[in-house]
Amino acid sequence: MSNTNYQQLTEVELRNYVKQHPEDEDAFQHYLSIVRAKPGRFVVSTEEQSLAEFKKRIQAKTTH
């Protein structure tokens, strides 16, 4: 754990911090909470889920 105040960092700054400090679990979890809160983002746990989501989004764009 570090003394970094994650609330004061921009998303880009926090992402860079997490890349440079992969052992900082608190920073990583805070970054995940930001990413997951964004509309339009999706979280998958398998390759099959990601392929299904990509196909759905491609189909939606081609039908509009």
SULQUI-V181210 format. One record per residue. N is the residue number from 1. RES is the residue in three letters. PSI is psi in degrees with one decimal (* if undefined). NEAR is the number of other C-alpha atoms within 8 Angstrom. D_LAST is the distance of its C-alpha to the last C-alpha in whole Angstrom. Layout:
# SULQUI-V181210
N/RES/PSI/NEAR/D_LAST
N/RES/PSI/NEAR/D_LAST
This chain:
# SULQUI-V181210
1/MET/144.4/5/47
2/SER/178.0/4/48
3/ASN/10.0/4/48
4/THR/133.5/4/45
5/ASN/100.2/6/43
6/TYR/-28.2/8/40
7/GLN/-26.3/4/39
8/GLN/-8.8/5/40
9/LEU/145.8/9/38
10/THR/168.1/6/34
11/GLU/-42.4/8/32
12/VAL/-44.1/7/32
13/GLU/-42.1/8/36
14/LEU/-42.2/12/36
15/ARG/-44.3/9/34
16/ASN/-39.5/8/36
17/TYR/-44.7/9/39
18/VAL/-39.4/12/38
19/LYS/-38.5/7/38
20/GLN/-19.4/6/41
21/HIS/66.1/7/43
22/PRO/-15.9/8/41
23/GLU/-10.5/4/44
24/ASP/89.3/10/43
25/GLU/-37.6/8/42
26/ASP/-43.6/7/41
27/ALA/-42.8/11/39
28/PHE/-45.5/10/37
29/GLN/-38.1/8/36
30/HIS/-42.4/9/36
31/TYR/-43.6/12/33
32/LEU/-39.0/8/31
33/SER/-35.3/8/31
34/ILE/-47.5/9/30
35/VAL/-44.2/8/27
36/ARG/-24.3/9/26
37/ALA/-11.8/7/26
38/LYS/136.0/7/23
39/PRO/145.8/4/20
40/GLY/-7.3/4/17
41/ARG/149.9/8/20
42/PHE/149.0/5/21
43/VAL/127.7/5/24
44/VAL/156.4/7/25
45/SER/-6.5/6/28
46/THR/160.7/6/28
47/GLU/-35.4/7/26
48/GLU/-39.9/6/25
49/GLN/-42.1/9/23
50/SER/-41.0/10/22
51/LEU/-41.7/8/20
52/ALA/-42.2/8/19
53/GLU/-42.8/8/17
54/PHE/-45.1/8/16
55/LYS/-42.3/8/15
56/LYS/-43.4/8/13
57/ARG/-37.3/8/11
58/ILE/-44.6/8/10
59/GLN/-40.4/8/9
60/ALA/-37.4/8/7
61/LYS/-33.7/7/6
62/THR/-17.0/6/6
63/THR/-6.1/5/4
64/HIS/*/4/0
